[in-house]
Amino acid sequence: MIKISFRSFALVSTRAFNTFHFTDMTSIHYWVLKRVKETQPLRKYRNIDILERKKNGLH
């Protein structure tokens, strides 16, 4: 589970780096804002999931 999430994180980071490298600053700024808006609702659920795991001792 942790390996998969780390791998996907690395993939996203690589994609982000490529996006930063090949676009101008305005596009980067827009892209970052867009990504933050997309991931904001998910973060809440992820934190809840982590708390549940700690409570159950699976972490």
Stockholm file with secondary structure:
# STOCKHOLM 1.0

chainA/1-59         MIKISFRSFALVSTRAFNTFHFTDMTSIHYWVLKRVKETQPLRKYRNIDILERKKNGLH
#=GR chainA/1-59 SS CHHHHHHHHHHHHHHHHHHHHHSCHHHHHHHHHHHHHHHHHHHHHHHHHHHHHHHHTCC
#=GC SS_cons        CHHHHHHHHHHHHHHHHHHHHHSCHHHHHHHHHHHHHHHHHHHHHHHHHHHHHHHHTCC
//
